[in-house]
Amino acid sequence: MAKRAGWIIACVAAGVVFYLLPWTDHVTAGFTMNGFDLAEWSSLHPAVRSSSPAMLTSFLLRAPLVALAAVLALAAQALPHARLRWLVWCGAAALVVRLLPPAELFTGARDDPNYRQMLLLSVVGFGLVVAAIPLGVLPDRVRRGLVAALWAAGAAAGGAGLSRAWTLLDNFEIDVTTGPGVIGFVGVSALAAVLALWPRGLPGENKKGG
């Protein structure tokens, strides 16, 4: 349904904004970090690098961005015009670009677990975006279920990653508070999941619109 897809896409835009807003607040700018910055900071901690599985905290904090890209790609299927669908798919791919590792991975830092994880997530993200393109053949209800599951997975991963990073910050006796970014991200994820699963058409939405 085009109107429902429009709302989901708007939620993705809001989700990106919230992902880039502070997830931790501190009196100094250095420890006021958004989701991506927190993943980068966590990746430097020896406990994160030696955890099992390794780099789990950074993975969980980066996973929401992959989920947003996949949601955007799936939501595009319900848009009525092919040109608009391709534009949204390109937007989804652009989100994944943020996860690409620096060139150092290919010029001498091949063993860096942080860069390798970024490469893995970018490959998975691009794969999910490409895989979403032919999924227009799936029933609308199935696609909406996948969208809701991705929102839930992204919010759960982000929350778990923040919890693990919070423990690291506590170990350093760094007194941070919860930032508006993670609160907004979880909130918009819940709203978008409800919109995706809502059994009836949204106001102003006709049943034929798909």
C-alpha positions in Angstrom: 0.0 0.0 0.0 1.6 3.2 -1.2 0.4 5.4 1.7 1.6 2.9 4.3 4.9 2.6 2.5 5.2 6.4 2.6 4.8 6.4 6.3 7.3 3.6 6.7 9.8 5.5 4.6 9.2 8.6 6.7 9.9 6.5 9.8 13.2 5.3 8.2 14.2 9.0 7.7 13.4 9.7 11.3 15.2 6.5 12.4 18.4 7.7 10.6 18.1 11.1 12.4 17.7 9.4 15.7 20.6 7.0 15.0 22.8 10.1 14.4 21.6 12.0 17.5 23.4 11.3 20.8 22.8 7.9 22.4 24.9 8.8 25.4 25.1 12.3 26.9 28.1 13.6 28.8 29.4 17.0 29.9 32.2 16.6 27.4 31.6 16.3 23.7 34.0 13.3 23.5 31.6 11.0 25.3 28.4 12.4 23.8 28.1 9.7 21.1 25.6 8.7 18.6 25.0 5.0 17.7 27.7 4.9 15.0 30.3 6.8 17.2 29.5 4.5 20.1 30.2 1.5 17.9 33.6 3.0 16.9 34.5 3.8 20.5 33.6 0.3 21.7 35.6 -1.3 18.9 38.8 0.1 20.6 38.2 -1.6 23.9 40.2 -4.8 24.5 37.3 -6.5 26.1 35.2 -6.0 23.0 37.9 -7.3 20.7 38.5 -10.3 22.9 34.8 -11.1 23.5 33.1 -14.2 22.2 31.9 -13.6 19.6 34.5 -10.9 19.0 33.3 -7.3 18.4 29.8 -8.1 19.4 29.1 -4.7 21.0 30.1 -2.8 17.9 28.2 -5.3 15.7 25.0 -4.7 17.7 25.4 -0.9 17.5 25.9 -1.0 13.8 23.1 -3.5 13.0 20.3 -0.9 13.2 21.8 0.9 10.2 21.6 -2.3 8.2 18.1 -2.9 9.4 17.1 0.6 8.3 18.5 0.0 4.8 16.7 -3.3 4.5 13.4 -1.7 5.6 13.7 1.1 3.1 14.4 -1.4 0.3 11.4 -3.5 1.2 9.1 -0.5 1.6 10.0 0.7 -1.9 8.1 -2.3 -3.3 4.8 -0.8 -2.5 5.5 2.5 -4.3 3.5 2.9 -7.5 6.2 4.2 -9.8 9.3 2.3 -10.9 11.4 5.4 -11.0 10.5 6.3 -7.4 11.2 2.7 -6.3 14.7 2.8 -7.8 15.3 6.2 -6.2 14.4 4.7 -2.8 16.5 1.6 -3.4 19.5 3.9 -4.1 18.8 5.7 -0.9 18.9 2.3 0.9 22.2 1.6 -0.7 23.5 5.0 0.4 22.8 4.1 4.0 25.0 1.0 3.7 27.8 3.1 2.2 28.2 4.6 5.7 29.4 1.2 6.9 32.2 0.8 4.3 35.6 0.5 6.0 38.4 2.9 5.3 40.8 2.2 2.5 43.4 1.1 5.1 41.6 -2.3 5.1 42.9 -3.0 1.6 46.3 -1.4 2.0 47.7 -3.0 5.1 45.1 -3.3 7.9 43.5 -6.6 6.7 43.7 -8.1 10.2 41.9 -5.3 11.9 38.7 -6.8 13.3 36.9 -3.5 13.3 37.4 -2.9 9.6 36.6 -6.5 8.8 33.3 -6.2 10.6 32.5 -3.0 8.8 33.2 -4.8 5.5 31.0 -7.7 6.5 28.1 -5.5 7.5 28.4 -3.5 4.3 28.3 -6.6 2.2 25.3 -8.0 4.1 23.6 -4.6 3.9 24.1 -4.3 0.1 23.0 -8.0 -0.2 19.7 -7.3 1.7 19.0 -4.2 -0.5 19.6 -6.2 -3.7 17.6 -9.1 -2.4 14.6 -6.8 -1.6 14.3 -5.8 -5.3 12.7 -9.0 -6.6 10.6 -9.5 -3.4 7.7 -7.6 -5.0 6.3 -11.0 -5.9 5.6 -11.7 -2.2 2.2 -11.0 -0.8 1.9 -7.6 0.8 1.2 -9.1 4.2 4.4 -11.1 4.1 6.5 -8.0 3.2 4.9 -6.0 6.0 5.7 -8.8 8.4 9.4 -8.7 7.3 9.4 -4.9 7.7 8.1 -5.2 11.2 10.6 -7.9 12.1 13.5 -5.8 10.8 12.3 -2.8 12.9 12.1 -5.0 16.0 15.5 -6.6 15.3 17.2 -3.2 14.7 15.8 -1.7 17.9 16.6 -4.8 19.9 20.2 -4.9 18.6 20.7 -1.2 19.3 19.4 -1.5 22.8 21.6 -4.5 23.6 24.6 -2.8 22.1 24.0 0.3 24.2 23.7 -1.8 27.3 27.0 -3.5 26.6 28.7 -0.2 25.8 27.2 1.3 29.0 29.0 -1.4 31.0 32.3 -0.4 29.4 31.7 3.3 30.2 30.9 2.4 33.8 34.2 0.4 34.0 36.0 3.7 33.1 33.8 5.5 35.7 32.5 7.7 32.9 29.2 9.2 34.1 26.9 9.3 31.0 23.1 9.6 30.7 20.8 8.2 28.1 20.7 10.4 25.0 17.6 11.3 23.0 18.8 9.4 20.0 18.3 5.9 21.3 15.0 6.8 22.9 13.7 8.2 19.7 15.1 5.3 17.7 13.3 2.7 19.8 10.1 4.8 19.8 10.1 5.3 16.0 10.8 1.6 15.6 7.8 0.6 17.6 5.6 3.1 15.7 6.8 1.8 12.3 6.3 -1.8 13.3 2.7 -1.1 14.3 2.2 0.8 11.1 3.5 -2.2 9.1 1.4 -4.7 10.9 -1.8 -2.6 11.2 -4.4 -5.0 9.8 -6.7 -2.3 8.2 -5.8 0.3 5.7 -4.5 3.6 7.0 -6.7 6.7 6.8 -6.9 7.9 3.2 -5.5 4.6 1.8 -7.5 2.6 -0.7 -7.4 -1.1 -0.7 -6.3 -1.4 -4.3 -3.3 0.9 -3.8 -1.2 -2.1 -2.6 
